Amino acid sequence: MTTTESTDAVIRRADDADYEDVGAADGMRKGVLLDESDGAPNFAMRRFVLDPGASVPEHTNDVEHEQYVLEGEYTVGIDGEEHTVSAGDSLLIPAGVVHSYENDGDQQGAFICVVPNGDDEIKLVE
């Protein structure tokens, strides 16, 4: 990680992000790119990877999610409607809205997700 003295700007290299499995999802990994531990006062930026065949069950989060699709094509269920998304698409998922993910393709999907700093608890819908 590189920090400049005069502005407290932060540059994190791609290799600096550690990815971990998302417990509630089969075939999804998350890497935190920037958050409050890097001095970001308001938002956390994360990169999610959806393996081919990955699925994330319906769930809600306590905070809004702004997402930008980086690669692949996959289905996002939002409030009971399914949407096919691909590279370049953007999504806003408001706090508390039921959503899910499904990658039925044979290529990896990936997206950037920006959320307010703080707890982002996943609550599975039963």
Disulfide bonds with the S-S distance in Angstrom:
none
